[in-house]
Amino acid sequence: MASSLEPIRVVINGALGRMGQVITRAVVCEPGLKAVGAVEKEVTQQYLPVPEASELILLSSDLDSLLKKCDADVVVDFSTAEASIAAARIALKQKVNMVIGTTGLTDENIAEIEQLCQANKVGAVVAPNFSLGAALLIHLSKLAARFFDNAEIIEMHHDKKADAPSGTAIATAKAMSQARGKPFVYPQITRAVLSNTRGGQIDGIAIHSLRLPGFLAGQEVVFSGLGETLSLRHNAISRECYVPGVILAIKEVTKRKGLTYGLDALLKL
């Protein structure tokens, strides 16, 4: 494991995915971090080609054996929900910390990750969104939730996103409901001309999901009261917006034991 003078040794799970490639380059270029391994479902070569890297990065489809080879401190996971929980079972049992930005994890998955952390005395940071702006949007939405009876969420993502609604929207709705201390008022319709037009709902908060090729990621939270509305909106312009949050999580998770959920905990919001 890394000492205070040695770089934090990082393995990226899902390294060839859209986010995986961004995170790999960021880790390679960040002082104090070192990319030592990469995992992808199917590999055709032994090393991951990263032009910015000064040393070879091992590439494998077998996380278990890779971790044994490269003495990793942290596994960063941006894969799929199924691959992520499988990786957590492997890495945490090997006493390797984890940073997980994969969406679609269930409450049972989160509980299992927390149990694995406690059993193996390691840390994990799990966040539905590593964007600083998204974390602030959730924080501000929690503040506003105390003053309005009605609220709805519109989340916008690219057309290749597998899950709906987004993990960020679900986390936002749950945080708002908890801050309010009771469900929001959910207006009932008497005649549905098209089914599911009102979207899904969590504690009285309707959630609407847009999936269009022109979007990367975004979310708008709309509050409503007598004679007024309040809209809070965040847009991710490029995947680089997630890098500062992920780098912060990598550096912090090595200092923590147990589960840390949400970027807000690291930002001390």
Buried (B, 14 or more C-beta within 10 A) or exposed (E): EBEEEEBBBBBBBBBBBEBBBBBBBBBBBBEEBBBBBBBBEEBEEEBBEBEEBEEEBBBBEEBBEBBEEBEBBBBBBBBBBEBBBBBBBBBBBBEBBBBBBBBBBEEEBBEBBBEBBEEBEBBBBBBBBBBBBBBBBBBBBBEBBEEBBBBBBBBBBBEEBEBBBBBBBBBBBBBBBEBBEEEBEBEEEEEEEEEEEBBBBBBBBBBBBBBEEEBBBBBBBBBBEEEEEBEBEBBBEEBEBBBBBBBBBBBBBBEBBEBBBBBBBBEEE
